Amino acid sequence: QVQLVESGGGLVQAGGSLRLSCAASGSIFSINTMGWYRQAPGNQRELVAAITSGGSTNYADSVKGRFTISRDNAKNTVYLQMNSLKPEDTAVYYCALYRGSSWYGGIGYWGQGTQVTVSS
């Protein structure tokens, strides 16, 4: 069984920054892709960013240039640095562990989520 624990969410003014962390524990392979998704009320859960164990990344167009995903394989931890935050970034952010070492195959495990609120 795998557990993902997010931290770092909170309330910030537009233009500010937050850094999210997600620590994975349990039966986890460090080669698996990890990522961040978000879901606002009334919306579907959407990809924010993902990163492979080798450092290849994917970003949603809406966050390119503002957000940076990174990981520490030794610590089984993934980070999301969020800069120049906008009110439309407000959502619950979920850490995700993919089933394999690519973006194919879907998500195997989800974290509980952490709230990010950006005030205008």
C-alpha positions in Angstrom: 0.0 0.0 0.0 1.2 3.5 -0.9 0.5 6.8 0.9 1.0 10.3 -0.5 1.0 13.2 1.9 0.8 16.7 0.6 1.7 19.9 2.4 2.3 23.6 1.7 -1.1 24.8 0.6 -2.6 27.9 2.0 -4.0 31.4 1.3 -1.9 33.8 -0.8 -2.6 37.1 -2.6 -2.5 37.3 -6.4 1.1 37.5 -7.5 2.4 35.6 -4.6 4.1 32.2 -4.3 3.6 28.8 -2.7 5.6 25.6 -2.6 3.8 22.3 -2.4 5.4 19.1 -1.2 4.3 15.5 -1.5 6.1 12.7 0.3 5.4 9.1 -0.8 5.7 6.1 1.5 5.0 2.4 1.3 5.6 0.0 -1.6 6.8 2.6 -4.1 9.3 2.4 -6.9 11.3 5.5 -7.5 11.1 5.1 -11.3 7.3 5.8 -11.3 6.2 9.1 -12.7 4.7 11.6 -10.2 2.6 14.6 -10.7 0.2 17.3 -9.5 -3.5 17.7 -10.4 -6.0 20.2 -9.3 -9.8 20.5 -9.0 -11.8 23.6 -8.4 -15.5 23.4 -7.4 -17.7 22.5 -10.4 -14.7 21.5 -12.5 -13.0 18.3 -13.4 -9.7 17.3 -12.0 -7.0 18.5 -14.4 -3.3 17.9 -14.8 -1.0 20.7 -13.6 2.4 19.1 -14.0 4.1 15.7 -14.1 7.7 14.5 -13.9 9.4 11.2 -14.7 12.2 9.8 -12.6 14.6 11.0 -15.3 13.4 14.6 -15.0 11.2 14.9 -18.1 8.2 17.2 -17.4 4.8 18.1 -18.7 2.9 21.2 -17.8 -0.6 22.5 -18.4 -0.4 25.5 -20.8 -2.1 27.7 -18.1 0.9 27.3 -15.7 3.9 27.2 -18.0 6.4 29.8 -17.0 4.9 30.2 -13.6 5.0 26.7 -12.0 8.0 24.3 -11.7 7.8 20.6 -10.8 10.8 18.8 -9.3 11.5 15.6 -7.4 14.0 14.1 -5.1 14.1 10.4 -5.8 16.1 9.5 -2.8 13.4 11.1 -0.6 10.4 9.9 -2.7 9.2 13.4 -2.7 7.8 15.7 -5.4 7.5 19.5 -5.3 5.5 22.1 -7.0 6.9 25.7 -6.9 4.0 28.0 -7.8 4.9 31.6 -8.7 2.9 34.6 -10.0 -0.3 33.0 -8.6 -3.6 34.0 -10.0 -7.2 33.7 -8.6 -7.9 31.1 -11.2 -5.3 28.8 -9.7 -7.5 28.4 -6.6 -8.3 24.7 -6.2 -7.5 21.6 -4.2 -4.2 20.3 -5.4 -3.6 16.5 -5.4 -0.4 14.7 -5.6 -0.4 11.7 -7.9 1.7 8.6 -8.3 1.4 7.1 -11.7 1.2 3.3 -12.3 4.4 3.2 -14.3 7.4 5.1 -15.5 5.6 7.2 -18.2 2.4 9.2 -18.5 0.6 6.2 -19.9 -1.3 3.8 -17.7 -3.0 6.3 -15.5 -2.8 7.1 -11.8 -2.2 4.5 -9.3 -2.5 6.5 -6.1 -3.8 9.9 -5.0 -3.0 12.1 -2.0 -5.7 13.6 0.1 -5.2 17.0 -1.4 -4.2 20.4 -0.1 -6.2 23.6 -0.6 -4.6 26.5 -2.5 -6.6 29.8 -2.4 -5.4 32.9 -4.3 -7.2 36.1 -3.4 -7.7 38.9 -5.9 
